[in-house]
Amino acid sequence: MSEEPAVIAAAKIDQRDSWKAMTIIGLGQGLMTFNVSALPISMSGIVGSFHVPPTAVGTVIVVHSLCVAAFVMLGAKLGQIYGSRTVFRVMSAVYAVSMVMTTFAPNIAVMLAAQAIAGVAAAAGVPTLVVLIANNYRGRQQGQALGLLGGITALAGMLAFFAAGALETLATWRYTFAILIPWSIGLAYFGRQLTPVDKVPGIKIDLLGVVLSASAIILISLGFNNLNYWGVLLARPAALFNLGGLSPAPVMILLGLVLGQGFFVWSQRRVASGKTPLLALQVIEGRQEQVTVLAMLIIVLLGKALTFLMPLYIEIIQGGSSFQTAVYLIPYQLSLFVAAVFIVRLYGTLSPQDIARYSFVIVAVGFVGLGVTFQNDWNNLAVIFFLIVIGIGQGSLATLLFNVLVTSSRKKFAGDVGSLRGTTNNLASALGTAIAGALMVGVLSLNVERSLIDHPTLPPELIKLVDLDTVTFISNDHLIDALKAIGTKPEHILESVRINAEARLQALRLSLFFLGGLAFMVIIPTRGLPKHIAGPEPSGHEETSESGDK
């Protein structure tokens, strides 16, 4: 593939097709997002029903996410072998089974199995959605469809929060997942109305590629997700094991990177021998595609870091609830959705390179603005304003980069593009949480240590109780309770609370400034993005027959 679009004129195609197909495709995306978003919201109800610790529910969420990330490339190949419409309908049916298991699960083990099944089904569904969009829409309408696909994630997440929260409060958490049973069955039935997509003859699944890619993704994801709990370098007490005092997290990340490199080497060998690799290397072989994937990785990372930091600010610094966090994030999610859908209107005015550059500047300004605005006293309007600013930039980039990646590849590689996007998003999510957490803990530890060294009023015996290796974000109320429990004097409690409040706020601000700086830095590689919009391949380039999915 070249760095510039092969067919510029194709971008002007504006054939208007029915949005019925996008409705079905969007509901498929919404189904998967609703399920995974409802799990953490339903945590307290699940814990109460099964009498298990919250970490058990966390394990269910991790297993689901890892199944999606590990097998999304395999899912793309299944779509090529059996036809994307068929895989979409089967995925929906399997999802219905997993939701029945979740709804009526008698214990946490059954729920774990149910969500693992849902994760595997989602792994097949994620790349299929991209293929179906590429097959049903073209030109500006295809760009709008891709934007909707990204925007629906934000809307489904909001819907999941309110539905799960209300049902858990008024009835039981099980009703939340019961909703998804008819939803899944409906998709399996109405999926037959989607345009059939040809099967690709001669495709064989690369089993070694599946093992290498799945192992690499699982190890990297687990490593980053547990970096703050197991230790960045030296093992902490919470680590599953240690290697001579070394934390398993960086070892997993390093081993995952090695296996990932082995996957690409193996894929190149298969291509050289005339065999089909698990991932079509054409989708990442050019500079344009590589820059697009990098920018996509960074913007997802920044979004995940933001949703990790905001609850800390609202719930710990401001003493708010998780419900308040969700309410305050609504403007951010809505702005993300609106920008993702309507950014295509600028395609005729600005190039992808310009849109990406301006959007990263907007995101950077938003993060810096939040860092300046954050105070120990809540400032609603300013915080919400900068959240909206970030949402506009993030939503614009989500659609733009996805569209560039899809239109840079031939239609037959749409499934590979979908699997690449899914893998990138999952890795970026793990990386975003890890970076934000490491920044917070690292800066917080330095601030606390600096404040305690030779402190003029706090007694040395109280300072010795502070373990700087395990400093964590803690609310003022929890700190006061802990200090009262050990008989600390009132004046020392007040000073400790002051130190804690200042250290938390400074750590949060510096983390936001760092993320804003990261957004600014990505402006440089965006020069590798196309200067013109790449449209889909013109009609007749790859005809779609009716033979594939019937």
RAGINOR-V162802 format. One record per residue. N is the residue number from 1. SS is DSSP state (H for helix, E for strand, C for the rest). D_CENTER is the distance of its C-alpha to the mean C-alpha in whole Angstrom. Layout:
# RAGINOR-V162802
n->N ss->SS d_center->D_CENTER
n->N ss->SS d_center->D_CENTER
This chain:
# RAGINOR-V162802
n->1 ss->C d_center->28
n->2 ss->C d_center->29
n->3 ss->C d_center->27
n->4 ss->C d_center->29
n->5 ss->C d_center->28
n->6 ss->C d_center->31
n->7 ss->C d_center->32
n->8 ss->C d_center->32
n->9 ss->H d_center->34
n->10 ss->H d_center->31
n->11 ss->H d_center->29
n->12 ss->H d_center->32
n->13 ss->C d_center->32
n->14 ss->C d_center->31
n->15 ss->C d_center->32
n->16 ss->C d_center->31
n->17 ss->C d_center->30
n->18 ss->C d_center->30
n->19 ss->C d_center->26
n->20 ss->H d_center->27
n->21 ss->H d_center->25
n->22 ss->H d_center->22
n->23 ss->H d_center->22
n->24 ss->H d_center->22
n->25 ss->H d_center->19
n->26 ss->H d_center->17
n->27 ss->H d_center->18
n->28 ss->H d_center->17
n->29 ss->H d_center->13
n->30 ss->H d_center->14
n->31 ss->H d_center->16
n->32 ss->H d_center->13
n->33 ss->H d_center->10
n->34 ss->H d_center->14
n->35 ss->H d_center->14
n->36 ss->H d_center->11
n->37 ss->H d_center->11
n->38 ss->H d_center->15
n->39 ss->H d_center->15
n->40 ss->H d_center->15
n->41 ss->H d_center->17
n->42 ss->C d_center->19
n->43 ss->H d_center->20
n->44 ss->H d_center->23
n->45 ss->H d_center->24
n->46 ss->H d_center->23
n->47 ss->H d_center->25
n->48 ss->H d_center->28
n->49 ss->H d_center->28
n->50 ss->H d_center->28
n->51 ss->C d_center->29
n->52 ss->C d_center->27
n->53 ss->C d_center->25
n->54 ss->H d_center->22
n->55 ss->H d_center->20
n->56 ss->H d_center->21
n->57 ss->H d_center->19
n->58 ss->H d_center->16
n->59 ss->H d_center->17
n->60 ss->H d_center->17
n->61 ss->H d_center->13
n->62 ss->H d_center->13
n->63 ss->H d_center->15
n->64 ss->H d_center->13
n->65 ss->H d_center->10
n->66 ss->H d_center->12
n->67 ss->H d_center->14
n->68 ss->H d_center->11
n->69 ss->H d_center->10
n->70 ss->H d_center->14
n->71 ss->H d_center->16
n->72 ss->H d_center->14
n->73 ss->H d_center->17
n->74 ss->H d_center->19
n->75 ss->H d_center->18
n->76 ss->H d_center->19
n->77 ss->H d_center->22
n->78 ss->H d_center->23
n->79 ss->H d_center->23
n->80 ss->H d_center->25
n->81 ss->H d_center->27
n->82 ss->H d_center->28
n->83 ss->C d_center->27
n->84 ss->H d_center->23
n->85 ss->H d_center->25
n->86 ss->H d_center->26
n->87 ss->H d_center->23
n->88 ss->H d_center->21
n->89 ss->H d_center->24
n->90 ss->H d_center->24
n->91 ss->H d_center->21
n->92 ss->H d_center->21
n->93 ss->H d_center->24
n->94 ss->H d_center->23
n->95 ss->H d_center->20
n->96 ss->H d_center->23
n->97 ss->H d_center->25
n->98 ss->H d_center->22
n->99 ss->H d_center->22
n->100 ss->H d_center->26
n->101 ss->H d_center->25
n->102 ss->H d_center->23
n->103 ss->H d_center->25
n->104 ss->C d_center->28
n->105 ss->C d_center->27
n->106 ss->C d_center->30
n->107 ss->C d_center->28
n->108 ss->H d_center->25
n->109 ss->H d_center->25
n->110 ss->H d_center->26
n->111 ss->H d_center->22
n->112 ss->H d_center->21
n->113 ss->H d_center->22
n->114 ss->H d_center->21
n->115 ss->H d_center->17
n->116 ss->H d_center->18
n->117 ss->H d_center->19
n->118 ss->H d_center->17
n->119 ss->H d_center->14
n->120 ss->H d_center->17
n->121 ss->H d_center->17
n->122 ss->H d_center->14
n->123 ss->H d_center->14
n->124 ss->H d_center->17
n->125 ss->H d_center->16
n->126 ss->H d_center->13
n->127 ss->H d_center->15
n->128 ss->H d_center->18
n->129 ss->H d_center->17
n->130 ss->H d_center->17
n->131 ss->H d_center->20
n->132 ss->H d_center->22
n->133 ss->H d_center->21
n->134 ss->H d_center->22
n->135 ss->H d_center->25
n->136 ss->H d_center->26
n->137 ss->C d_center->25
n->138 ss->C d_center->26
n->139 ss->H d_center->27
n->140 ss->H d_center->26
n->141 ss->H d_center->25
n->142 ss->H d_center->22
n->143 ss->H d_center->21
n->144 ss->H d_center->21
n->145 ss->H d_center->19
n->146 ss->H d_center->16
n->147 ss->H d_center->16
n->148 ss->H d_center->16
n->149 ss->H d_center->14
n->150 ss->H d_center->11
n->151 ss->H d_center->13
n->152 ss->H d_center->13
n->153 ss->H d_center->10
n->154 ss->H d_center->11
n->155 ss->H d_center->14
n->156 ss->H d_center->14
n->157 ss->H d_center->12
n->158 ss->H d_center->15
n->159 ss->H d_center->17
n->160 ss->H d_center->16
n->161 ss->H d_center->17
n->162 ss->H d_center->20
n->163 ss->H d_center->21
n->164 ss->H d_center->20
n->165 ss->H d_center->22
n->166 ss->H d_center->25
n->167 ss->H d_center->25
n->168 ss->H d_center->25
n->169 ss->H d_center->27
n->170 ss->H d_center->30
n->171 ss->C d_center->30
n->172 ss->C d_center->27
n->173 ss->C d_center->24
n->174 ss->H d_center->25
n->175 ss->H d_center->25
n->176 ss->H d_center->22
n->177 ss->H d_center->21
n->178 ss->H d_center->25
n->179 ss->H d_center->23
n->180 ss->H d_center->21
n->181 ss->H d_center->24
n->182 ss->H d_center->26
n->183 ss->H d_center->23
n->184 ss->H d_center->22
n->185 ss->H d_center->26
n->186 ss->H d_center->26
n->187 ss->H d_center->24
n->188 ss->H d_center->25
n->189 ss->H d_center->29
n->190 ss->H d_center->28
n->191 ss->H d_center->26
n->192 ss->H d_center->29
n->193 ss->H d_center->30
n->194 ss->C d_center->27
n->195 ss->C d_center->29
n->196 ss->C d_center->29
n->197 ss->C d_center->28
n->198 ss->C d_center->30
n->199 ss->C d_center->30
n->200 ss->C d_center->30
n->201 ss->C d_center->33
n->202 ss->C d_center->33
n->203 ss->C d_center->30
n->204 ss->C d_center->30
n->205 ss->C d_center->27
n->206 ss->C d_center->26
n->207 ss->H d_center->26
n->208 ss->H d_center->27
n->209 ss->H d_center->24
n->210 ss->H d_center->22
n->211 ss->H d_center->23
n->212 ss->H d_center->22
n->213 ss->H d_center->18
n->214 ss->H d_center->17
n->215 ss->H d_center->19
n->216 ss->H d_center->18
n->217 ss->H d_center->14
n->218 ss->H d_center->15
n->219 ss->H d_center->17
n->220 ss->H d_center->15
n->221 ss->H d_center->12
n->222 ss->H d_center->14
n->223 ss->H d_center->16
n->224 ss->H d_center->13
n->225 ss->H d_center->12
n->226 ss->C d_center->16
n->227 ss->H d_center->17
n->228 ss->H d_center->18
n->229 ss->H d_center->20
n->230 ss->H d_center->22
n->231 ss->C d_center->23
n->232 ss->C d_center->22
n->233 ss->C d_center->25
n->234 ss->E d_center->28
n->235 ss->C d_center->27
n->236 ss->C d_center->27
n->237 ss->C d_center->28
n->238 ss->C d_center->25
n->239 ss->C d_center->25
n->240 ss->C d_center->25
n->241 ss->C d_center->28
n->242 ss->E d_center->29
n->243 ss->E d_center->30
n->244 ss->C d_center->33
n->245 ss->C d_center->32
n->246 ss->E d_center->28
n->247 ss->E d_center->25
n->248 ss->H d_center->23
n->249 ss->H d_center->20
n->250 ss->H d_center->21
n->251 ss->H d_center->23
n->252 ss->H d_center->20
n->253 ss->H d_center->18
n->254 ss->H d_center->22
n->255 ss->H d_center->22
n->256 ss->H d_center->19
n->257 ss->H d_center->20
n->258 ss->H d_center->23
n->259 ss->H d_center->22
n->260 ss->H d_center->20
n->261 ss->H d_center->23
n->262 ss->H d_center->25
n->263 ss->H d_center->23
n->264 ss->H d_center->23
n->265 ss->H d_center->27
n->266 ss->H d_center->27
n->267 ss->H d_center->26
n->268 ss->H d_center->28
n->269 ss->H d_center->31
n->270 ss->H d_center->30
n->271 ss->H d_center->30
n->272 ss->H d_center->34
n->273 ss->C d_center->35
n->274 ss->C d_center->34
n->275 ss->C d_center->32
n->276 ss->C d_center->28
n->277 ss->C d_center->26
n->278 ss->C d_center->22
n->279 ss->C d_center->21
n->280 ss->C d_center->23
n->281 ss->H d_center->23
n->282 ss->H d_center->24
n->283 ss->H d_center->21
n->284 ss->H d_center->20
n->285 ss->C d_center->24
n->286 ss->C d_center->25
n->287 ss->H d_center->24
n->288 ss->H d_center->22
n->289 ss->H d_center->20
n->290 ss->H d_center->19
n->291 ss->H d_center->19
n->292 ss->H d_center->16
n->293 ss->H d_center->14
n->294 ss->H d_center->15
n->295 ss->H d_center->14
n->296 ss->H d_center->11
n->297 ss->H d_center->10
n->298 ss->H d_center->11
n->299 ss->H d_center->10
n->300 ss->H d_center->6
n->301 ss->H d_center->8
n->302 ss->H d_center->10
n->303 ss->H d_center->8
n->304 ss->H d_center->6
n->305 ss->H d_center->10
n->306 ss->H d_center->11
n->307 ss->H d_center->10
n->308 ss->H d_center->11
n->309 ss->H d_center->15
n->310 ss->H d_center->16
n->311 ss->H d_center->17
n->312 ss->H d_center->19
n->313 ss->H d_center->21
n->314 ss->H d_center->21
n->315 ss->H d_center->22
n->316 ss->H d_center->23
n->317 ss->H d_center->25
n->318 ss->C d_center->26
n->319 ss->C d_center->26
n->320 ss->C d_center->25
n->321 ss->C d_center->23
n->322 ss->H d_center->20
n->323 ss->H d_center->21
n->324 ss->H d_center->22
n->325 ss->H d_center->18
n->326 ss->H d_center->17
n->327 ss->H d_center->20
n->328 ss->H d_center->20
n->329 ss->H d_center->16
n->330 ss->H d_center->17
n->331 ss->H d_center->19
n->332 ss->H d_center->16
n->333 ss->H d_center->14
n->334 ss->H d_center->17
n->335 ss->H d_center->17
n->336 ss->H d_center->14
n->337 ss->H d_center->15
n->338 ss->H d_center->19
n->339 ss->H d_center->18
n->340 ss->H d_center->16
n->341 ss->H d_center->18
n->342 ss->H d_center->21
n->343 ss->H d_center->21
n->344 ss->H d_center->22
n->345 ss->H d_center->26
n->346 ss->H d_center->26
n->347 ss->C d_center->26
n->348 ss->C d_center->29
n->349 ss->C d_center->30
n->350 ss->C d_center->27
n->351 ss->C d_center->26
n->352 ss->H d_center->23
n->353 ss->H d_center->23
n->354 ss->H d_center->25
n->355 ss->H d_center->22
n->356 ss->H d_center->19
n->357 ss->H d_center->22
n->358 ss->H d_center->22
n->359 ss->H d_center->19
n->360 ss->H d_center->18
n->361 ss->H d_center->21
n->362 ss->H d_center->20
n->363 ss->H d_center->17
n->364 ss->H d_center->19
n->365 ss->H d_center->22
n->366 ss->H d_center->19
n->367 ss->H d_center->18
n->368 ss->H d_center->22
n->369 ss->H d_center->23
n->370 ss->H d_center->21
n->371 ss->H d_center->23
n->372 ss->H d_center->26
n->373 ss->H d_center->26
n->374 ss->C d_center->25
n->375 ss->C d_center->28
n->376 ss->C d_center->29
n->377 ss->C d_center->30
n->378 ss->C d_center->28
n->379 ss->C d_center->28
n->380 ss->H d_center->26
n->381 ss->H d_center->27
n->382 ss->H d_center->26
n->383 ss->H d_center->23
n->384 ss->H d_center->22
n->385 ss->H d_center->23
n->386 ss->H d_center->21
n->387 ss->H d_center->18
n->388 ss->H d_center->19
n->389 ss->H d_center->19
n->390 ss->H d_center->16
n->391 ss->H d_center->15
n->392 ss->H d_center->17
n->393 ss->H d_center->16
n->394 ss->H d_center->12
n->395 ss->H d_center->13
n->396 ss->H d_center->16
n->397 ss->H d_center->14
n->398 ss->H d_center->11
n->399 ss->H d_center->15
n->400 ss->H d_center->17
n->401 ss->H d_center->15
n->402 ss->H d_center->14
n->403 ss->H d_center->18
n->404 ss->H d_center->19
n->405 ss->H d_center->18
n->406 ss->H d_center->19
n->407 ss->H d_center->22
n->408 ss->C d_center->23
n->409 ss->C d_center->23
n->410 ss->C d_center->26
n->411 ss->H d_center->25
n->412 ss->H d_center->25
n->413 ss->H d_center->22
n->414 ss->H d_center->20
n->415 ss->H d_center->19
n->416 ss->H d_center->18
n->417 ss->H d_center->16
n->418 ss->H d_center->14
n->419 ss->H d_center->14
n->420 ss->H d_center->13
n->421 ss->H d_center->10
n->422 ss->H d_center->9
n->423 ss->H d_center->10
n->424 ss->H d_center->9
n->425 ss->H d_center->5
n->426 ss->H d_center->5
n->427 ss->H d_center->8
n->428 ss->H d_center->6
n->429 ss->H d_center->4
n->430 ss->H d_center->8
n->431 ss->H d_center->10
n->432 ss->H d_center->9
n->433 ss->H d_center->10
n->434 ss->H d_center->13
n->435 ss->H d_center->14
n->436 ss->H d_center->14
n->437 ss->H d_center->16
n->438 ss->H d_center->18
n->439 ss->H d_center->19
n->440 ss->H d_center->20
n->441 ss->H d_center->22
n->442 ss->H d_center->23
n->443 ss->H d_center->25
n->444 ss->H d_center->26
n->445 ss->H d_center->28
n->446 ss->H d_center->29
n->447 ss->H d_center->30
n->448 ss->H d_center->32
n->449 ss->H d_center->34
n->450 ss->H d_center->35
n->451 ss->H d_center->36
n->452 ss->H d_center->38
n->453 ss->C d_center->40
n->454 ss->C d_center->43
n->455 ss->C d_center->42
n->456 ss->C d_center->46
n->457 ss->C d_center->46
n->458 ss->C d_center->43
n->459 ss->C d_center->45
n->460 ss->H d_center->44
n->461 ss->H d_center->44
n->462 ss->H d_center->41
n->463 ss->H d_center->39
n->464 ss->C d_center->40
n->465 ss->C d_center->38
n->466 ss->C d_center->35
n->467 ss->C d_center->33
n->468 ss->H d_center->31
n->469 ss->H d_center->29
n->470 ss->H d_center->27
n->471 ss->C d_center->27
n->472 ss->C d_center->24
n->473 ss->C d_center->23
n->474 ss->C d_center->26
n->475 ss->C d_center->27
n->476 ss->H d_center->31
n->477 ss->H d_center->32
n->478 ss->H d_center->31
n->479 ss->H d_center->32
n->480 ss->H d_center->36
n->481 ss->H d_center->36
n->482 ss->H d_center->35
n->483 ss->H d_center->38
n->484 ss->H d_center->40
n->485 ss->H d_center->40
n->486 ss->C d_center->42
n->487 ss->C d_center->44
n->488 ss->C d_center->43
n->489 ss->C d_center->45
n->490 ss->H d_center->44
n->491 ss->H d_center->44
n->492 ss->H d_center->42
n->493 ss->H d_center->40
n->494 ss->H d_center->40
n->495 ss->H d_center->39
n->496 ss->H d_center->37
n->497 ss->H d_center->35
n->498 ss->H d_center->35
n->499 ss->H d_center->34
n->500 ss->H d_center->31
n->501 ss->H d_center->30
n->502 ss->H d_center->31
n->503 ss->H d_center->29
n->504 ss->H d_center->26
n->505 ss->H d_center->26
n->506 ss->H d_center->26
n->507 ss->H d_center->24
n->508 ss->H d_center->21
n->509 ss->H d_center->23
n->510 ss->H d_center->23
n->511 ss->H d_center->19
n->512 ss->H d_center->19
n->513 ss->H d_center->21
n->514 ss->H d_center->20
n->515 ss->H d_center->16
n->516 ss->H d_center->19
n->517 ss->H d_center->21
n->518 ss->H d_center->18
n->519 ss->H d_center->17
n->520 ss->H d_center->21
n->521 ss->H d_center->21
n->522 ss->H d_center->19
n->523 ss->H d_center->21
n->524 ss->H d_center->24
n->525 ss->H d_center->22
n->526 ss->H d_center->21
n->527 ss->H d_center->25
n->528 ss->H d_center->24
n->529 ss->C d_center->23
n->530 ss->C d_center->25
n->531 ss->C d_center->28
n->532 ss->C d_center->28
n->533 ss->C d_center->26
n->534 ss->C d_center->26
n->535 ss->C d_center->26
n->536 ss->C d_center->26
n->537 ss->C d_center->29
n->538 ss->C d_center->32
n->539 ss->C d_center->34
n->540 ss->C d_center->35
n->541 ss->C d_center->33
n->542 ss->C d_center->32
n->543 ss->C d_center->33
n->544 ss->C d_center->32
n->545 ss->C d_center->34
n->546 ss->C d_center->35
n->547 ss->C d_center->35
n->548 ss->C d_center->32
n->549 ss->C d_center->31
n->550 ss->C d_center->34
